């Protein structure tokens, strides 16, 4: 699925849409990818002369990939909201010119919470791994 189709499901838009493509495999694994070009907003000050993709951005890519695992089981009036991160480990830097590939799978469901196990890779090398927590919230819930 390419960006045009991703926007039909995710509420994110550029510059916060952080997937070039995503695929939901028959094995229950969502696989996403993003080419880090070097002109992204999050690299402008992180770090001048030696840009590195921030770990929180890598976790957001994992979260956006995870959302596709939930797309068929979530009622239309709900949206999965990232509410927690656990066991995050940053193993390898992600730099401009590299493609970050994410792999996420549902670990546990305890309605209305979903827990995913995620990994991110560059050239087959583990870059990040994390456990993410999502809650299903009303799309039109009052903002506080």
N, CA, C and O of each residue as an XYZ file, in Angstrom:
576
protein
N       0.853     -1.159      0.000
C       0.000      0.000      0.000
C       0.909      1.234      0.000
O       1.824      1.347      0.816
N       0.644      2.137     -0.912
C       1.450      3.343     -1.007
C       0.790      4.505     -0.269
O      -0.340      4.388      0.203
N       1.502      5.620     -0.175
C       1.073      6.755      0.642
C      -0.365      7.167      0.369
O      -1.114      7.430      1.309
N      -0.769      7.229     -0.892
C      -2.131      7.657     -1.205
C      -3.161      6.773     -0.496
O      -4.167      7.274      0.007
N      -2.916      5.489     -0.456
C      -3.828      4.558      0.204
C      -3.655      4.554      1.718
O      -4.616      4.332      2.454
N      -2.447      4.798      2.178
C      -2.192      4.871      3.617
C      -3.023      6.003      4.221
O      -3.565      5.867      5.318
N      -3.120      7.113      3.502
C      -3.885      8.262      3.989
C      -5.376      7.962      4.099
O      -6.093      8.666      4.810
N      -5.854      6.933      3.408
C      -7.257      6.535      3.543
C      -7.529      5.885      4.888
O      -8.678      5.819      5.326
N      -6.484      5.405      5.544
C      -6.675      4.740      6.828
C      -6.120      5.550      8.005
O      -6.825      5.784      8.987
N      -4.866      5.971      7.905
C      -4.258      6.714      9.011
C      -4.720      8.165      8.997
O      -4.899      8.742      7.924
N      -4.915      8.763     10.167
C      -5.287     10.178     10.211
C      -4.089     11.107      9.988
O      -4.270     12.313      9.818
N      -2.887     10.569      9.987
C      -1.675     11.372      9.836
C      -1.560     11.942      8.423
O      -2.027     11.346      7.452
N      -0.927     13.110      8.336
C      -0.609     13.743      7.061
C       0.819     14.267      7.149
O       1.364     14.428      8.241
N       1.416     14.531      6.000
C       2.760     15.086      5.973
C       2.761     16.381      6.771
O       1.824     17.166      6.626
N       3.731     16.639      7.581
C       4.991     15.923      7.700
C       4.986     14.784      8.724
O       6.021     14.146      8.917
N       3.840     14.501      9.395
C       3.820     13.446     10.410
C       3.498     12.061      9.860
O       3.611     11.077     10.591
N       3.106     11.957      8.612
C       2.930     10.637      8.006
C       4.318     10.112      7.692
O       5.014     10.651      6.832
N       4.715      9.068      8.385
C       6.096      8.595      8.335
C       6.222      7.212      7.701
O       7.060      6.410      8.115
N       5.400      6.938      6.710
C       5.493      5.680      5.965
C       5.431      5.975      4.473
O       4.581      6.740      4.015
N       6.340      5.360      3.720
C       6.252      5.411      2.255
C       5.361      4.297      1.746
O       4.655      4.448      0.749
N       5.406      3.167      2.452
C       4.586      2.018      2.066
C       4.354      1.144      3.291
O       5.100      1.199      4.269
N       3.304      0.338      3.212
C       2.992     -0.611      4.282
C       2.278     -1.799      3.656
O       1.518     -1.650      2.700
N       2.532     -2.976      4.207
C       1.915     -4.195      3.707
C       1.507     -5.050      4.903
O       2.285     -5.233      5.839
N       0.299     -5.563      4.864
C      -0.171     -6.473      5.910
C      -0.097     -7.880      5.358
O      -0.886     -8.253      4.490
N       0.851     -8.667      5.859
C       1.086    -10.003      5.343
C       0.090    -11.026      5.860
O      -0.578    -10.810      6.871
N       0.001    -12.140      5.154
C      -0.859    -13.246      5.577
C      -0.397    -13.846      6.899
O      -1.155    -14.553      7.561
N       0.847    -13.564      7.284
C       1.408    -14.089      8.526
C       1.050    -13.220      9.730
O       1.518    -13.474     10.840
N       0.212    -12.183      9.513
C      -0.194    -11.316     10.608
C       0.829    -10.259     10.969
O       0.721     -9.623     12.017
N       1.815    -10.064     10.118
C       2.849     -9.068     10.362
C       2.626     -7.880      9.417
O       2.477     -8.048      8.207
N       2.607     -6.679     10.003
C       2.564     -5.460      9.197
C       4.003     -5.034      8.948
O       4.820     -4.977      9.867
N       4.299     -4.733      7.678
C       5.648     -4.313      7.297
C       5.562     -2.946      6.626
O       4.843     -2.763      5.644
N       6.305     -1.998      7.175
C       6.321     -0.656      6.617
C       7.727     -0.250      6.234
O       8.701     -0.886      6.638
N       7.829      0.819      5.448
C       9.156      1.331      5.102
C       9.108      2.835      4.922
O       8.090      3.407      4.533
N      10.238      3.457      5.216
C      10.407      4.888      5.025
C      11.857      5.146      4.642
O      12.782      4.776      5.365
N      12.039      5.786      3.490
C      13.370      6.224      3.085
C      13.661      7.538      3.792
O      12.912      8.505      3.652
N      14.743      7.571      4.544
C      15.179      8.795      5.206
C      16.030      9.555      4.196
O      17.166      9.177      3.909
N      15.464     10.629      3.666
C      16.121     11.357      2.573
C      17.188     12.330      3.068
O      18.211     12.523      2.410
N      16.951     12.934      4.217
C      17.918     13.892      4.754
C      17.345     15.282      4.900
O      17.924     16.124      5.586
N      16.195     15.538      4.253
C      15.581     16.865      4.353
C      14.393     16.895      5.315
O      13.666     17.887      5.365
N      14.193     15.831      6.069
C      13.069     15.746      7.000
C      13.208     16.778      8.113
O      14.314     17.121      8.530
N      12.066     17.264      8.583
C      12.025     18.271      9.640
C      12.735     17.814     10.907
O      13.349     18.626     11.599
N      12.657     16.522     11.216
C      13.234     16.034     12.470
C      14.753     15.898     12.419
O      15.382     15.640     13.445
N      15.349     16.068     11.242
C      16.808     16.016     11.128
C      17.446     17.406     11.156
O      18.668     17.524     11.255
N      16.636     18.451     11.071
C      17.175     19.810     10.939
C      18.072     20.212     12.109
O      18.992     21.008     11.921
N      17.837     19.696     13.280
C      18.704     20.035     14.417
C      19.211     18.814     15.152
O      19.696     18.925     16.278
N      19.106     17.656     14.533
C      19.437     16.390     15.213
C      20.355     15.548     14.334
O      19.825     14.610     13.737
N      21.497     15.732     14.195
C      22.439     16.710     14.715
C      23.108     17.389     13.517
O      23.464     16.704     12.559
N      23.289     18.714     13.540
C      23.888     19.406     12.398
C      25.251     18.811     12.028
O      26.133     18.658     12.873
N      25.394     18.484     10.753
C      26.645     17.909     10.268
C      26.731     16.408     10.392
O      27.554     15.784      9.722
N      25.901     15.808     11.235
C      25.895     14.350     11.424
C      24.480     13.903     11.794
O      24.255     13.426     12.907
N      23.514     14.054     10.860
C      22.113     13.789     11.190
C      21.828     12.323     11.527
O      22.322     11.398     10.882
N      21.011     12.158     12.563
C      20.572     10.841     13.032
C      19.067     10.930     13.295
O      18.604     11.885     13.919
N      18.318      9.963     12.834
C      16.880      9.942     13.077
C      16.631      9.721     14.564
O      17.125      8.748     15.133
N      15.869     10.615     15.204
C      15.605     10.461     16.643
C      14.858      9.158     16.949
O      14.037      8.694     16.158
N      15.158      8.589     18.097
C      14.508      7.347     18.524
C      13.004      7.474     18.636
O      12.278      6.525     18.339
N      12.519      8.646     19.066
C      11.070      8.827     19.176
C      10.404      8.783     17.802
O       9.258      8.350     17.684
N      11.104      9.222     16.779
C      10.571      9.143     15.412
C      10.522      7.685     14.965
O       9.557      7.268     14.324
N      11.537      6.919     15.290
C      11.524      5.490     14.947
C      10.348      4.803     15.634
O       9.690      3.953     15.035
N      10.079      5.166     16.885
C       8.935      4.592     17.602
C       7.614      5.014     16.963
O       6.671      4.223     16.925
N       7.531      6.243     16.464
C       6.316      6.690     15.776
C       6.102      5.912     14.475
O       4.965      5.594     14.125
N       7.176      5.607     13.764
C       7.056      4.794     12.551
C       6.514      3.413     12.923
O       5.653      2.873     12.228
N       7.017      2.846     14.016
C       6.513      1.549     14.479
C       5.030      1.655     14.835
O       4.255      0.750     14.528
N       4.633      2.750     15.477
C       3.229      2.928     15.859
C       2.336      3.037     14.625
O       1.262      2.438     14.582
N       2.774      3.794     13.624
C       1.975      3.923     12.411
C       1.867      2.584     11.682
O       0.818      2.265     11.122
N       2.933      1.810     11.688
C       2.885      0.471     11.086
C       1.924     -0.416     11.873
O       1.130     -1.149     11.283
N       1.994     -0.353     13.201
C       1.121     -1.160     14.061
C      -0.350     -0.874     13.812
O      -1.176     -1.784     13.883
N      -0.686      0.366     13.522
C      -2.086      0.737     13.316
C      -2.734     -0.114     12.216
O      -3.940     -0.359     12.252
N      -1.952     -0.555     11.258
C      -2.509     -1.377     10.179
C      -2.884     -2.778     10.640
O      -3.695     -3.446      9.999
N      -2.304     -3.224     11.737
C      -2.688     -4.515     12.301
C      -4.100     -4.460     12.868
O      -4.788     -5.477     12.951
N      -4.518     -3.273     13.254
C      -5.789     -3.105     13.934
C      -6.902     -2.630     13.001
O      -8.061     -2.557     13.409
N      -6.560     -2.309     11.756
C      -7.510     -1.629     10.884
C      -8.782     -2.417     10.608
O      -9.837     -1.809     10.429
N      -8.728     -3.733     10.566
C      -9.926     -4.516     10.264
C     -10.758     -4.823     11.502
O     -11.947     -5.122     11.388
N     -10.148     -4.753     12.687
C     -10.876     -5.093     13.898
C     -11.375     -3.903     14.701
O     -12.023     -4.074     15.734
N     -11.075     -2.694     14.229
C     -11.457     -1.495     14.962
C     -12.754     -0.934     14.373
O     -12.840     -0.726     13.162
N     -13.764     -0.688     15.217
C     -15.000     -0.085     14.708
C     -14.717      1.263     14.034
O     -13.763      1.955     14.389
N     -15.542      1.619     13.075
C     -15.322      2.832     12.284
C     -15.297      4.112     13.126
O     -14.639      5.082     12.751
N     -15.998      4.122     14.248
C     -16.044      5.317     15.086
C     -14.903      5.380     16.108
O     -14.885      6.272     16.956
N     -13.963      4.451     16.032
C     -12.831      4.403     16.969
C     -11.521      4.602     16.201
O     -11.434      4.369     14.995
N     -10.528      5.035     16.937
C      -9.186      5.140     16.372
C      -8.185      4.619     17.400
O      -8.330      4.893     18.591
N      -7.170      3.870     16.958
C      -6.156      3.412     17.903
C      -5.217      4.564     18.254
O      -4.662      5.216     17.369
N      -5.047      4.807     19.545
C      -4.193      5.886     20.023
C      -3.031      5.280     20.808
O      -3.243      4.497     21.735
N      -1.825      5.639     20.441
C      -0.651      5.156     21.155
C      -0.670      5.710     22.572
O      -0.701      6.926     22.763
N      -0.651      4.824     23.571
C      -0.705      5.261     24.961
C       0.496      4.790     25.788
O       0.634      5.165     26.952
N       1.361      3.971     25.190
C       2.509      3.529     25.968
C       3.573      2.845     25.144
O       3.312      2.280     24.082
N       4.778      2.914     25.668
C       5.946      2.246     25.088
C       6.628      1.473     26.206
O       6.691      1.936     27.344
N       7.132      0.306     25.877
C       7.835     -0.496     26.879
C       8.981     -1.223     26.195
O       8.914     -1.532     25.005
N      10.010     -1.487     26.943
C      11.150     -2.281     26.480
C      11.754     -1.744     25.186
O      12.169     -2.516     24.321
N      11.802     -0.422     25.057
C      12.391      0.182     23.860
C      13.905      0.042     23.938
O      14.527      0.372     24.948
N      14.479     -0.452     22.855
C      15.935     -0.581     22.758
C      16.366     -0.051     21.399
O      15.907     -0.520     20.357
N      17.251      0.927     21.429
C      17.801      1.497     20.206
C      19.148      0.832     19.956
O      20.064      0.945     20.770
N      19.261      0.147     18.842
C      20.435     -0.690     18.587
C      21.373     -0.138     17.522
O      22.573     -0.414     17.539
N      20.818      0.652     16.583
C      21.609      1.122     15.440
C      21.048      2.457     14.979
O      19.831      2.635     14.926
N      21.928      3.398     14.645
C      21.483      4.690     14.133
C      20.861      4.529     12.751
O      21.218      3.631     11.989
N      19.915      5.426     12.448
C      19.311      5.489     11.119
C      19.652      6.865     10.554
O      19.295      7.896     11.124
N      20.356      6.856      9.413
C      20.877      8.090      8.847
C      20.308      8.345      7.455
O      19.744      7.446      6.832
N      20.463      9.591      6.968
C      19.981      9.906      5.624
C      20.536      8.942      4.571
O      21.693      8.524      4.623
N      19.666      8.610      3.617
C      20.030      7.677      2.562
C      19.679      6.239      2.886
O      19.797      5.361      2.031
N      19.247      5.991      4.114
C      18.902      4.631      4.528
C      17.386      4.446      4.551
O      16.636      5.384      4.823
N      16.957      3.235      4.264
C      15.541      2.888      4.351
C      15.306      2.140      5.652
O      15.933      1.118      5.931
N      14.382      2.680      6.440
C      13.991      2.064      7.705
C      12.806      1.150      7.431
O      11.776      1.599      6.927
N      12.944     -0.124      7.760
C      11.886     -1.117      7.557
C      11.353     -1.565      8.910
O      12.113     -1.967      9.792
N      10.044     -1.490      9.056
C       9.412     -1.860     10.328
C       8.619     -3.149     10.176
O       8.058     -3.436      9.119
N       8.588     -3.916     11.253
C       7.800     -5.151     11.324
C       7.088     -5.172     12.662
O       7.721     -5.087     13.714
N       5.762     -5.284     12.619
C       4.974     -5.264     13.848
C       3.934     -6.372     13.827
O       3.389     -6.709     12.776
N       3.665     -6.933     14.999
C       2.638     -7.961     15.135
C       1.886     -7.753     16.438
O       2.447     -7.252     17.413
N       0.617     -8.136     16.455
C      -0.174     -8.038     17.675
C       0.331     -9.091     18.649
O       0.460    -10.266     18.303
N       0.612     -8.658     19.861
C       1.071     -9.567     20.903
C      -0.107    -10.011     21.766
O      -0.301    -11.204     22.001
N      -0.897     -9.035     22.240
C      -2.005     -9.313     23.146
C      -3.127     -8.316     22.902
O      -2.884     -7.164     22.542
N      -4.367     -8.777     23.104
C      -5.525     -7.886     23.057
C      -6.269     -8.038     24.370
O      -6.630     -9.147     24.762
N      -6.500     -6.920     25.051
C      -7.318     -6.858     26.263
C      -8.201     -5.643     26.084
O      -7.897     -4.564     26.593
N      -9.306     -5.816     25.352
C     -10.178     -4.700     24.964
C     -10.326     -3.692     26.090
O     -10.578     -4.088     27.228
N     -10.183     -2.437     25.821
C      -9.950     -1.788     24.532
C      -8.472     -1.560     24.241
O      -8.128     -0.664     23.469
N      -7.595     -2.357     24.847
C      -6.158     -2.174     24.666
C      -5.574     -3.233     23.742
O      -5.968     -4.399     23.767
N      -4.618     -2.788     22.924
C      -3.896     -3.662     22.004
C      -2.407     -3.477     22.271
O      -1.935     -2.355     22.451
N      -1.683     -4.571     22.294
C      -0.248     -4.550     22.552
C       0.456     -5.140     21.336
O       0.120     -6.236     20.886
N       1.435     -4.406     20.806
C       2.151     -4.909     19.631
C       3.639     -5.063     19.945
O       4.206     -4.330     20.755
N       4.235     -6.021     19.289
C       5.670     -6.271     19.361
C       6.254     -5.788     18.044
O       5.822     -6.223     16.977
N       7.231     -4.894     18.108
C       7.735     -4.251     16.892
C       9.261     -4.280     16.822
O       9.962     -4.275     17.834
N       9.732     -4.310     15.590
C      11.171     -4.209     15.321
C      11.363     -3.344     14.087
O      10.522     -3.317     13.189
N      12.491     -2.635     14.062
C      12.855     -1.832     12.908
C      14.255     -2.196     12.462
O      15.137     -2.450     13.282
N      14.449     -2.219     11.148
C      15.712     -2.665     10.575
C      16.214     -1.688      9.515
O      15.433     -0.979      8.880
N      17.524     -1.667      9.340
C      18.165     -1.003      8.213
C      19.127     -2.021      7.616
O      20.017     -2.524      8.302
N      18.944     -2.318      6.347
C      19.785     -3.314      5.664
C      19.867     -4.633      6.433
O      20.926     -5.256      6.500
N      18.739     -5.050      7.011
C      18.688     -6.313      7.734
C      19.250     -6.260      9.144
O      19.188     -7.253      9.869
N      19.795     -5.125      9.546
C      20.345     -4.983     10.896
C      19.287     -4.380     11.815
O      18.624     -3.406     11.459
N      19.138     -4.964     12.990
C      18.174     -4.461     13.962
C      18.563     -3.050     14.398
O      19.687     -2.804     14.834
N      17.608     -2.134     14.269
C      17.832     -0.750     14.656
C      17.109     -0.407     15.961
O      17.654      0.288     16.819
N      15.874     -0.903     16.099
C      15.076     -0.613     17.281
C      14.105     -1.757     17.512
O      13.644     -2.396     16.567
N      13.803     -2.004     18.761
C      12.726     -2.930     19.093
C      11.947     -2.327     20.242
O      12.507     -1.625     21.084
N      10.646     -2.606     20.275
C       9.792     -2.000     21.291
C       8.476     -2.753     21.388
O       8.054     -3.440     20.457
N       7.850     -2.605     22.527
C       6.482     -3.078     22.747
C       5.624     -1.829     22.862
O       5.916     -0.948     23.671
N       4.567     -1.744     22.060
C       3.709     -0.562     22.031
C       2.324     -0.900     22.556
O       1.836     -2.013     22.364
N       1.688      0.067     23.221
C       0.337     -0.099     23.763
C      -0.582      0.906     23.087
O      -0.238      2.080     22.945
N      -1.749      0.438     22.672
C      -2.759      1.286     22.044
C      -4.075      1.149     22.785
O      -4.399      0.082     23.307
N      -4.828      2.233     22.828
C      -6.197      2.207     23.340
C      -7.107      2.650     22.207
O      -6.749      3.526     21.419
N      -8.276      2.048     22.127
C      -9.262      2.482     21.147
C     -10.059      3.620     21.755
O     -10.668      3.471     22.815
N     -10.052      4.753     21.081
C     -10.775      5.928     21.576
C     -11.765      6.386     20.517
O     -11.599      6.120     19.327
N     -12.805      7.084     20.980
C     -13.791      7.623     20.060
C     -13.136      8.673     19.162
O     -12.392      9.530     19.638
N     -13.421      8.596     17.855
C     -12.860      9.580     16.926
C     -13.351     10.984     17.237
O     -12.627     11.957     17.030
N     -14.577     11.095     17.734
C     -15.122     12.417     18.013
C     -15.158     12.739     19.501
O     -15.970     13.548     19.950
N     -14.274     12.102     20.260
C     -14.217     12.364     21.707
C     -13.796     13.801     21.963
O     -12.966     14.346     21.236
N     -14.362     14.413     22.988
C     -13.968     15.790     23.316
C     -12.472     15.844     23.645
O     -11.936     14.954     24.304
N     -11.822     16.888     23.180
C     -10.398     17.062     23.440
C     -10.236     17.816     24.745
O     -10.913     18.819     24.973
N      -9.345     17.343     25.604
C      -9.111     17.993     26.896
C      -7.727     18.543     26.966
O      -7.346     19.127     27.980
